[in-house]
Amino acid sequence: MKKVIYNKLQITKQKPKKTQPKVVTPQQPYLIVWRDAYSSPDEWYTEDQQPENADYLVYSTGYITASTKDYYTVASTITQENAYCLIMNIPKKMVVSKQKLILSNK
């Protein structure tokens, strides 16, 4: 320890302890393909000139943190304390496919 005087206050400096981060096995990440709402460009259309109604597929990856009858709750980030960030609810009726992603340590 080293004592330093700064503005008449004695401060004791300590070397930071070297600790290893806690090893946490993350939950299984998923690729979820789902249909999202789509809006056409803001233009005027006549009845016979309307834009095509095609599927608008979205590809989301993340960790399923909760599941209800109607929704998957997906977080894109999980901390080692199991705190979640960037959470999104995807309606199950809109899901086209859900696939586990394989993590490799290579």
Stockholm file with secondary structure:
# STOCKHOLM 1.0

chainA/1-106         MKKVIYNKLQITKQKPKKTQPKVVTPQQPYLIVWRDAYSSPDEWYTEDQQPENADYLVYSTGYITASTKDYYTVASTITQENAYCLIMNIPKKMVVSKQKLILSNK
#=GR chainA/1-106 SS CEEEEETTEEEEECCCCCCCCCCCCCCCEEEEEEECCCCCCSCCCCGGGCCCCCCCEEEEEEEEEEECSSEEEEEEEECTTCCEEEEEEEEGGGEEEEEECCCCCC
#=GC SS_cons         CEEEEETTEEEEECCCCCCCCCCCCCCCEEEEEEECCCCCCSCCCCGGGCCCCCCCEEEEEEEEEEECSSEEEEEEEECTTCCEEEEEEEEGGGEEEEEECCCCCC
//
